[in-house]
Amino acid sequence: MKHRLPSVEQLIRTDCIIVDLTDPAAIRNALDTAGCGPVFVRDETGKYGLLPPSAADPVRNIQDVLIHVETINADEPLAKASAAFTCCSLAIVLQNGRALGYLSALDMTDAVVQAHRVLEAYFAATLDTLDPDVAITLIDEEGRVAVWTSGAEHIFSIPRGEIIGKPASDFFPVDRLQSLRTLQTGQPAHKMQHRPRQDLFVLINSNPVTLEDRIIGAVAAETDLTTQMRLHQELLQMTSKVHHLQKEVAMLSPAGDPFQHIKGTSRAIKNSIETIKKISSTKATVLIQGESGTGKELFAKAIHESREPANAPFIAINCGAIPAALFESELFGYERGAFSGADPKGKKGKIELARGGTLFLDEIGEMPLDLQVKLLRVLQERSYFPVGGTQLHRADCRIIAATNRDLKRMIADGSFREDLYYRLNVVTLVVPPLRERKEDIYELTQSFLHEFSLVYGRHIHSFTPEVFEDLLRYDWPGNIRELRNTIERLVIFSTEGEIRREYLPDHMYSGDKSPLPGEGSGIGIAPVNGAAYQARLDEYERKLLLEALESVNGNKYTLAKQLGISRATLYNKLKRLNL
């Protein structure tokens, strides 16, 4: 926001008298005038001095009693004005070398205090307005917690009054504090999966706070993912039969929502869907841009379904998969006898097949230059000639193009026509890469698990949090296509219905992949009822904690100290055990 400090001009006082040192009569008159305000004397060099009101004889030895006064320019920021009060609490304000009046240190202090109060009010209102599901934390340069919002209280179960002003390391393991790492290294974090505690998963953004090239703190914004993880584990308990029935129902009763196949709830995906909704009321040509594997064709189909009738055709052609010699006949079709080896009956082109619907030109950046000219004609005149034909055909279809290449750079290189680019680029939709929407990995993973559990006949009943930790940490250069292939791999390897961390590709997980005890050795291990075991363990821990609480008269701080754990860990245990 704009800084709220007033300018020097706004604080100028003019209730003063400024006289020259060479004019004794003016000096005497100024002192004789009661209530005239401060009297400043200017010497021959342009320097100023303050004449004390108690000066008995201003004419005799005047320079011996003058108090030196600094000058500042009227256009200087108020933040730099403090240097002018080293000798005197007043300073002369100049504009183009001419004295306009004076500035008082007291007035400046009052202005700074008021500006601070205004900024503090804005800051407090901003924190109160933030989403309560987002935790905002600010630590100072000593690592002490300076800001702890209600969202942080909710996510971490630590009251504000207990943590403000105390080292964050008292409540969280030092090696898990991303904000402390940012404070020490100055390196920010953006949408990074983070585990501040063993039982807690968050998505974090953090940045250092700098002042005059010095790091004075760090701020972190964290969104809780733990609930999503637990919900995901519950969803994994669904049987393969339920998955199959859902798929059958979807096939028999097609949904009217064109966005049902676009998975994700991130802000980037919501913005893309909003753009599609605006496009749906027009027949404009659309250019979809995005990296390979982001699902550009899925967005193209959503645009088609949102603005075309249910029976309208959607015809896709990959401009990079067809040889240049055959591309023209594929796009425009050909008349019978157009060339040797052609179908005697002729063939309809993709434009004709897309009549009344949508023609999707995927990888438009791979289209040959000579075809670009002919496509430009189609876009401009909405008509074309089939290969070998003499009759003009009407192009009655909407065009959607997609590319993962930088078309502007290709224009500069001469490999793509500038006029075609501007014809295609009526409306642009940018599909975000997966690394910018990692919060959608949960929903995408769930969808792919359902798909491949049916394909390979696997019932997935376990998906460990550590696997998700690796999935969220990875940057996904291959985007959703790479994620889909990775989930397929995990399902293939999970012959016992359990997806383990060691099934991940080596470049995603570098941990120990040695066989588990008994695995591959022929030694059988008796199955353990995990739920019953955990229930017994919780009951035993609940009993121990109740006894410990009674021994310290309910003092949780003392108990945490005696147990050698942080208060946050203790609060979490009590909450989990319903104590």
N, C-alpha and C positions, 0 to 999 in steps of 0.2 A: 504494500500500500504506500501511498505518498506520505512522506515524512510530515509529521504534524508540528514541527518546530516553526515558530514565526521567523520572519526575516528581520535583519538588523533595522531596516527602514521602519518596520512596524513598531519598534521599541524606542525610536529616537525621542529624546526630550529636548525642547527648545526654550525652556524657562531659564536661560543663562545669558551671560554677557561675555562677549569675546572682544578683547581690546589688544592693541599692539603695545609691545614693550616700549616703543619710542614715543608713546603718547601718555605722559604722566597725568595730565588733566583728566583723560578718559578713565584712567585707573582709579583716581581719587573719586570721581563722580560715581563710578560703579560701586565702590565700597560704601559710599555715603547713602546709596539707594537701598532702603530696607526691603527685605523680602525679594530681592531681584534674582535670587537663585545663585548658583555658583558663578564665579568670575574666572575666566580663562585668559591667560596672557600669551600672546604669540610673539616669539622673537624674530630676528631678522632671517634666521635659517629655516623658519617654518615650523619649529618645534613649539609645543604647547606646555604650559604649566598652570597648575591650579593655585590661585591666590587664597590663602587662608583668610577667613573673615576676621580673625583676631590680629591681622597685621596692623601695627600702629601707624607706621609711616610708609605707605606703599611706594613713595617716590625714592626714599633712601634705601639703598642696598636691596632692591626689589628681588633680584635673582637669588639672594640668600634665603628667602622664605618661600619661594615657589616650589610646589610639589610637581614632579615630572608626570605628565599625562601622555599615554600612548594614543595613537590614532588607528582607526580601522576604516575600511572602505564600506560604503553603504550596501554594495552588492555582494559582500562576503557572507558566506553562510554563518549562522549563529554558532555552529559547533566550533568554529575557529576563533570566535571572539574572546574566549576565556584567556588567551595569551596576552590580551591587552590590559589585564588588571593586575599585573605583577607589582606595580609601584603605587597605583591609586585605584580606588573603587569606581572611578569614572574614566571614560574614554571618549575622545573627540571622534565624531563620525564625519568622514569626508566624502564628497562626491566631485570628481574631476578636480581635486585639489582644493575645493572650497568646503569650509566647515558648515555642516547642516545643523548641528546640535551635538548632543552628547548621549552616551549610553551608560546606564547605571548597572553595576554588577548585581545589585539587588533585584532590579527589574529582570535581568537576564536569568538569574537563578529562579525567580518565580515563574518565568516563561518555560524554562526547562522542566521544572517540577510539574507544571500544568500539562505540558506536552507528554511527559511520562505517564501521567494519570490517564490522559486520553488514549495513548497507545495501550496501556494496561487494560482499559475498559474494552477496547477493540479486541485485544488478545483473549480476554476472559469470555467475551461474547462468542468469539470464533470457536473456542474450545467447547463451549456449551452447545453450539450448533452442530458439531460434528456427529456423524453417525455413531450411536452408542455401541455398535458392534465393532468399532475400530478403536484400538488402544493407541493413544498418543503419549509417548514418553519422551522427556527431555532430561538429559543429564548434563551437569556442569563439567568444567575441566578437571575437577577432582573425582569425577565419577559418581557424584551424589545426585540423587533424583530431585530435579527442580520442578517438573510438571508430571502429573499423574492423573489422567482423565478418568471419568466414570466408566468409559469403555475398558480402560486398563483394570479398574477395580473388578469389573464383571468378568473379564477373561482370565485374570490371574488370581482372583479371589484374595487380593491384598487391599485392605482399606487405605485410603489416601493418607489419613493421619499417621499411619504406622510407617510409611515408606518415604514421605517427603522429607528431604534434607538428609537422608541417610544413604550410604553407599549402596548402589544397586547390587554389588557383589554379596551383600548380606542376605539377599533374597533369592539370588540365582547363581548357579555355578559360573565362575568367571569364563571358562572355556565355551560357554553357551551364550554369552552376552554379545550379540551382534552390534548393539549400540556402543558398547565399550570398545569393540574392535574398530568401529568407525572412528571413535574419538582418538584412538591411538595411532591409526594408520592414515586417517583422512580419506579412506576409500568408501564411497557410497555403496549401497545395495539397492537393487530394484527388483521387486517382485520375486524375492528369493525365499524359498522354503526354509523354515527355521524352526529349531526345537529348543526354546528357552528352558524347558524342563523335559524330563524323560517322557512324561505323559501328555505333553502338549505340543501341538503342531500349529504353526502360524505362517502366514505369508507376510513378509516384512519389506518395507522400504525404509532406508535410513540414510541420513546425510549429516556431514559435519557442520557445525555452526562456526563460522569464521568471522573474525574482526581484525582488520588491518593485517591480513595474511597470517593470522595466528588462530589456531583452533581453540575455541573456548567452550566447546560443548558438542553434543550430538543429539539429534532428534530422530525418533523412530515411530513409524506407523505400522501397526500389526493387526491383521485380520485373523480371527480364530478359524482354523480348519479342523479342529479336533472333532467337532460334531459331525462334519461331513465324513470324516474317516470312520466314525462309529456307525453312521447311517449306511455307509458303503459296506461295512462288514455285515450289517443286518440284511442288506439287499442281496448279498452274495449267498445267503441261506435259501434263496428262492430255488425251487426245483427246476430241472430242465423241462419238465412237462409244462409248467407255468410259462416258461419262456417260449416254448413252442406254441402254446395256445395264444399267447399275446401276438406272436408273429402271424399266426393264421387269421386271427380276428382283424389285424391291420390290413392283411391282403384282401379279405372279403369285404371289409368296410373301409374304403379309403378315406382318410381324414381330409377335411377341407382346409387344414392349416398348411400353407405352403412352406412354413418354416420349421416343420416338425423334424426334419432331418438335420437341421443346423443345431448342433449340440453346443451348449455353453450358456453361461449367465454373466460372463464378464462384461465390463463396460464397453470394450472394443466390439464384441459381438452384438450387443444391444444397439450400438451406434450403426453398425452395418445393417441390421434389420430395419432400423428406422429409415435409413437411406433407401432401402428396397421398397418400403411402404410408400415413400414419396415418388419413387420411379413408377410404381404400379399404376398410377393414374395417367401415365403418358405412354406414347409410342416411341419415345426417344431411343436412339442408339446408345448402348451402354458399353463402356470399356472397363473390364475387371482387371485390376492389377494385384499381383501378390506373388510371393515366392512359390517355388515348386512344392507341391504337396499340401498346400493350405486349403484345398477344396474349392477351387474357383468354379468348377463345373457344378458343384452343389449349389453355389450361390446363383449361378446362371439359371438353374432349374427353378430355384425359388422365385427369381424375377419373372420367369416365364409363367409359372403357376399362379402368381399373384396378379397378373394382368391379362391372361389369355383364358378363353373358355376351356372347360375340362377336356374336350376332344381335340384341342388344337395341337398340331404336331410340334415336337421339339427335336430338331435335327442338329446333331453335332458333327463337326468335321475337324480333325486335328491337322492343322496346316503344316506341321513338321513331320508327319508320318506318311505323307503321300509324295511320291516322286514328282518332280517339277513337270515332267512330260505328261503325266496323267492328271495333274491338279486341275487344269482348266476343264477337262471333260467331267471330272467329279463334281466340280462346283456348278458349271453351267449346263451339263448334259450334252448330248450330241444327237444329231439327226441320223437316220439310217444312211449307210454308205459314206459317212463322214471321213472315215479312214479305214485302211485295211485292217482286218481283224476285229472290227467293231461289230456290235450286235446288229443284225440286219433290221431289227425293229426299232433301233435307236434306244436311247436311255435318258431317263429324267435325271437332271442334276439336283444337287442338294438344295438349291434355291427353290426349285419347283416343288420338291418334296416338303419344304417348309412353308408352303403357301398357307396363309391364314394362321401361321404360328410363329415360331422363333427359329432362326438359324444361329447356331452357336459356333463361332470361329475360334477354336482353342489354339493356343500358341500362334497368335496372329503375327508375332515377330518373325516367324520362320517362313512366312509366305514369300514366294519369289517376286522379284521387283516387277517383272512384266505382268504378273497377275494382279499386283497391287493397283496398277493403272486401271485394269478392267473392273476390279472391285470398287474403285473410286467412282466409276461411271454408274455402277449399280446403286451406290449410295446417293449420288447426285440426282440421277434421272429416274431411279426406280424401275429400270428396264435393262434388258440384255439380249444378246443373240446366242443361242446354243452353238456348239462347235459344228461347223458345216451347215448351219441354218441361215435362212434369209428372212425369216419372220421374227419380228420383235416380240419378246415375251415380257410380261409384266412381273416385276419382283414384288410380290405381295407378302412380305414377311418382315418381322422385326429382327434387327441384327444385335447380337451380343458378342463382343470379342473379349478375349482374355489373353494375358501374356505374363510371363515371369521375367521378361527382359526390360531393360531400360530403353524405351522407345526414343526418348530424346537424345540419348547418346547414339543410338542407331541412325537417327536423322543426321546428326553431325558427321557420322562416318559414311553417310551416303547409302546405307543399306536399308533404309525405310523412308517412304515418301512423307514429307511434311504435310502435304495437303490431305493425304489419307489419314494421318494421325489426328488432325483437327476434325475430320469428318467422323471418325470413330469416337473421339473424346468429347462427345456432347455431355454425357454424364459419366463420372468416374466413380467406381467403387473399389476401395482398397481393402483387400482381405488381410487382416493382421496375421503375422506369423505366430506360431504356437508359443514361442518364448516370451511374447508380449501378452499372453493370455493364459498363463500357467494355471490359474484358478479353474480353468475349464477342463484340466486333465482328468479330474475325478469323474465328471459326467461322460467324457469321451471314453475313458477306460471302462466304465460300467457298460456302455453301449457295445464296445468291441468285445468285452467278455461274454455278453449275452450272445452276440453273433457267433463267435468261435466256439463257445461251449456247445452250441447246437451242431455246428459243422463237424466237430471232432468227437462229439458224444461225451464231453467232459462235464462233470458237475463240480464247479468250483465252489468250495466251501470255506477256503481260507486264503486271505490275501494280506500278508503282513504289512504293518506300517513302514517297516524299513524299505520295502520295495517301493512304496509311494515316495518315500524320502528321496530315493535315487531317481525316480521318474521326474520329480519336481525340481531336482537340482540340475538335471541335464538340460542343455540348451536347445535340443531338437532341431538341428539344421535341416533335416528332412521333413519337419513339420508333422502334420496329422498323419500323412502316409507312413512316416517312420514310426510314429506311435502305434498305429494300427498293426504294422508288421511286428513290432516288439510284443504287443499283447498276444498276437497269434503265436509267436514263439513261446511265450510264457504258458499259454494254454496247452500247446503241444507237449511241453515238458512236464506239465503237472498231471502225470498219470494217476496220482493218488488224490487229485482234487485240491492239492495245496500248492499255491504259487510261492516259491521261495526266492530269496534274494540271489542265490547263486545261479538261478536260471537266466538272469539278465545277461545281455551281451557284455563282453569284457570292457568295452569303452564306456559303459554306463556304471559298472560296478567293479571295483578293483579289490574287493575284500577277499577273504579266505574262501576258496571254492573247494576245499578238500571235502571228501565224503563225510557225511554225518556218522556218528557212531552206529554201527550195524548196517549202514547203507552200502550195498554192493559186496558185503562180506558173507552173506548167507546166514548171518546171525539174526534170529528173530527177536523182536522187541514186543513185549505185551502192550496192547493198546491201553491208554490212560484216558479216563473220563475227565477232560479238561475243566468242564463247568463245575463238576462236583469237587474237584481238587481245589479250584479257586474259591469256591464257597466256603470250604473248610478253612482255607488259609485266611480268608477275610474275617471269618468268625473268631479265629485265634488272635489275629492282629487287633480286632475291635476290643477284645477282652483285655489285651495287654495295654492298649492305649487308655482305656477307661481307668485301669489301675494306676497308670502313670499320671493321668490328669488329677486323680484324687490325691496322689502323693505330693503334688505341687500346688494344691488348692485351686486348680483350674487355670493356673498361670501358663498360657501357651508360649510366651516368650522364653520362660525358664525351661519349659519342657523341650522346646526345639533346641535350646542350647545344650541340655543334658543329652539329648539323642544324637547331637552332632549333625543336625540337618537344618536347612533354612526354614524360616517361618512359613514361607510360601509352600514348601513341600509338606509341612505339618498340616496347614490349612487344607491342602488338597486331599491328604489322607483322611482327615476328619470329614470332609465333604463326601468323599467316595464311600466311606463306611457309615454315612448317615449319623454322625456323632455331633 
